[in-house]
Amino acid sequence: MGQSRSPLGVVDLELLAARGWRGWETERLGDWLLRAGGGFTGRANSALVVGDPGCPLPDAVDAVTRWYAARDLRPAVQLPGTQARPAATAFAAAGWERDEDTLVLTAPLPVPPDDARVAVDLSPVPDDAWLAGYRHGGRELPPAARRVLTDAEDVVFASVRLEPGPAPLAAVARGVVTDGWLGVSAVTVDEAHRRQGLASAVMAALYRWGAGRGARWAYLQVVESNAAARALYRRDGFIEHHRYHYRRAPLP
């Protein structure tokens, strides 16, 4: 598949991605989008810093701090691309801690042929086996996870089972279509079944699903240190669109 330039810029792509992975409570601070989702994932529980907050940056830092503290969440911001550099400087000056870079990758949507060698199940909701297979960050998912994962306009959950239950699923992934874009996330392969092409199989199933819903482009996020995942995505034609990082308020 040939590489092409994304039709969306940083701000528009981040706002689109925010609709595919939402906090269930949102509020605007100027152009910024404050999100809270029970503490599950940075994306659903951080202020998306795009555009102008409508007030001086030190005041915006204070406003974000108060908003998350009122919800018993550690204040956090997502800072995408070069447009967020002034805000990043303001949060750094306030002592907020920086995470590693996350790469946002995009590609024209690949549509591989069906591969009958791996059966991939697609469901509109994640069952308990899917949730156990995901285990965000290697940890058991909190109660908020199911609500965050399913809160999207057109979402699907892919899974591969190689052994009968109660054995764990071999692989899982999540897909969401928003305005002609497929977002891929939660790609997880059980340790006992790695290096068997299962990540490629669930992603291919999501590509076909997304194409059937009119998607023509795909995006995903991967932390810079995850070299294995980056190599997998590169083989599917994904290239770096931009980067973001989180900053979090100092712990008391």
C-alpha positions in Angstrom: 0.0 0.0 0.0 1.4 3.4 -0.9 1.9 6.0 1.7 -0.1 9.2 1.5 -0.5 12.4 3.5 -3.4 12.4 5.9 -6.2 14.7 4.9 -6.6 15.9 8.5 -4.2 18.1 10.5 -3.2 17.6 14.1 -6.1 19.4 15.8 -8.8 17.9 13.6 -7.4 14.4 13.9 -7.2 14.7 17.7 -10.7 15.9 18.0 -11.9 13.0 15.8 -10.0 10.5 17.9 -11.5 12.0 21.0 -14.9 11.0 19.7 -13.7 7.4 19.3 -12.4 7.1 22.9 -14.4 9.4 25.2 -14.7 10.3 28.8 -18.4 10.2 29.8 -18.1 13.7 31.2 -16.8 16.6 29.1 -16.5 20.3 29.3 -14.9 23.0 27.2 -12.3 25.4 28.4 -12.2 27.7 25.4 -11.0 25.3 22.6 -9.7 22.7 25.1 -11.7 19.6 25.8 -11.8 18.5 29.5 -12.7 14.8 29.8 -13.4 12.5 32.8 -14.1 8.8 32.6 -13.7 7.2 36.0 -9.9 7.2 35.8 -9.7 4.6 33.0 -7.0 5.6 30.5 -5.2 8.9 29.9 -7.2 9.7 26.8 -10.6 9.6 28.7 -9.3 11.4 31.7 -7.2 14.3 30.5 -7.7 17.8 29.0 -7.1 17.7 25.2 -5.0 20.8 24.6 -5.9 22.1 21.2 -6.3 25.7 20.3 -6.9 28.6 22.7 -8.2 28.0 26.3 -9.7 31.5 26.2 -7.7 32.7 29.2 -4.0 33.2 30.1 -2.1 29.9 30.3 -1.4 30.1 34.0 -5.1 30.6 34.6 -5.8 27.6 32.3 -3.4 25.5 34.4 -5.3 26.4 37.5 -8.7 25.8 35.9 -7.7 22.3 34.7 -6.3 21.5 38.1 -9.6 22.5 39.9 -11.8 20.6 37.4 -10.0 17.3 37.9 -9.6 17.7 41.6 -13.3 18.2 41.9 -13.8 14.8 40.4 -11.1 13.1 42.6 -8.9 12.5 39.5 -5.3 13.4 39.2 -5.2 16.4 36.9 -3.8 15.6 33.5 -3.4 17.1 30.0 -2.8 15.6 26.6 -0.5 17.8 24.5 -0.5 17.0 20.8 1.9 18.3 18.2 3.8 21.6 18.0 0.6 23.6 18.5 0.6 22.6 22.2 4.2 23.7 23.0 3.3 27.0 24.7 0.8 25.1 26.9 3.4 22.4 27.6 5.8 25.0 28.8 3.2 26.4 31.2 2.4 23.0 32.7 6.1 22.2 33.0 6.6 25.5 34.8 3.8 24.4 37.2 5.8 21.2 38.0 3.5 18.8 36.0 5.3 15.5 35.3 5.8 14.4 31.7 5.1 11.0 30.2 6.9 9.5 27.2 5.9 10.4 23.7 3.0 8.6 22.0 3.1 8.4 18.2 -0.1 8.9 16.3 0.1 6.9 13.1 -2.1 7.1 10.0 -2.5 5.2 6.7 -5.0 4.9 3.9 -7.1 2.0 5.0 -5.7 -1.3 3.9 -8.3 -3.9 3.0 -6.7 -7.3 3.0 -8.5 -10.4 1.7 -10.2 -12.8 4.1 -7.8 -15.2 5.7 -9.6 -18.4 6.8 -6.6 -19.6 8.8 -7.5 -17.5 11.8 -11.1 -17.1 12.9 -11.7 -13.6 14.2 -15.0 -13.0 16.1 -16.5 -9.4 15.9 -18.9 -8.3 18.5 -20.6 -4.9 19.2 -19.9 -5.3 23.0 -16.9 -6.7 24.9 -17.7 -9.8 27.0 -15.9 -10.7 30.2 -13.4 -12.8 28.2 -12.5 -9.9 26.0 -12.1 -7.6 29.0 -9.8 -10.2 30.6 -7.8 -10.5 27.4 -7.2 -6.7 27.2 -5.9 -6.0 30.7 -4.9 -2.4 30.1 -1.2 -1.9 31.1 -1.1 -5.5 32.3 -3.6 -4.8 35.1 -7.2 -6.0 35.7 -9.6 -3.5 34.3 -11.6 -1.2 36.6 -15.4 -1.0 36.6 -15.2 2.1 34.4 -13.5 0.3 31.6 -16.6 -1.2 29.9 -18.4 2.2 29.8 -15.4 3.9 28.3 -14.7 1.2 25.7 -18.3 1.0 24.5 -19.1 4.8 24.5 -18.7 5.4 20.7 -21.0 5.8 17.7 -19.8 2.7 15.8 -17.6 0.4 17.7 -16.6 -3.3 17.5 -14.5 -5.8 19.5 -12.4 -8.4 17.8 -11.2 -11.6 19.4 -9.5 -14.8 18.6 -10.1 -18.0 20.6 -7.7 -20.9 20.0 -8.6 -23.0 23.1 -12.1 -23.6 24.6 -13.0 -21.6 27.7 -12.2 -20.9 30.4 -8.8 -20.7 28.7 -8.1 -17.0 27.9 -8.6 -15.5 24.5 -5.5 -15.6 22.3 -5.9 -12.0 21.0 -8.2 -9.0 21.2 -8.6 -5.6 19.6 -11.0 -2.7 19.4 -12.1 -0.7 16.3 -14.2 2.4 15.9 -15.4 4.3 12.8 -15.8 8.1 13.0 -16.4 10.2 9.9 -14.7 7.8 7.5 -11.8 7.0 9.8 -11.1 3.7 11.5 -9.4 3.9 14.9 -7.6 0.8 16.0 -6.8 0.3 19.7 -6.4 -2.3 22.5 -4.5 -4.7 20.3 -3.4 -7.4 22.7 -2.0 -10.9 22.2 -1.8 -13.4 25.0 1.8 -14.3 25.9 1.3 -17.9 25.1 0.3 -17.2 21.5 2.6 -14.5 20.4 4.6 -14.5 17.1 1.8 -16.4 15.4 0.4 -13.6 13.3 -2.6 -13.1 15.6 -2.2 -9.3 15.9 -2.1 -9.0 12.1 -5.2 -11.2 11.9 -7.3 -9.1 14.3 -6.2 -5.9 12.7 -7.0 -7.2 9.2 -10.5 -8.1 10.5 -10.9 -4.6 11.7 -9.7 -3.1 8.4 -12.4 -5.1 6.6 -15.0 -4.2 9.1 -14.1 -0.5 8.8 -14.1 -0.5 5.1 -17.6 -2.0 5.2 -18.7 1.1 7.1 -17.2 3.5 4.7 -13.8 4.1 6.3 -11.0 5.1 4.0 -8.3 6.1 6.5 -7.1 4.5 9.7 -5.3 5.9 12.7 -3.8 4.4 15.9 -1.7 5.4 18.8 1.5 3.6 20.1 4.0 4.7 22.7 7.4 5.4 21.4 9.1 2.6 23.4 6.9 -0.2 21.9 9.2 -1.2 19.0 7.4 -4.4 18.2 4.0 -2.8 17.7 5.6 0.0 15.7 7.2 -2.5 13.3 3.8 -4.3 12.9 2.0 -1.1 12.0 4.8 0.0 9.7 4.3 -3.2 7.7 0.6 -2.2 7.2 1.7 1.2 5.8 1.2 3.4 8.9 3.5 6.5 9.1 3.9 9.0 11.9 1.4 11.9 11.7 2.3 13.6 15.0 3.2 12.9 18.6 1.6 13.8 21.9 2.5 13.4 25.5 0.7 13.6 28.8 1.6 15.8 31.7 0.1 15.2 35.2 -0.1 17.4 38.2 2.4 16.6 41.0 1.1 14.2 43.6 0.2 15.7 47.0 
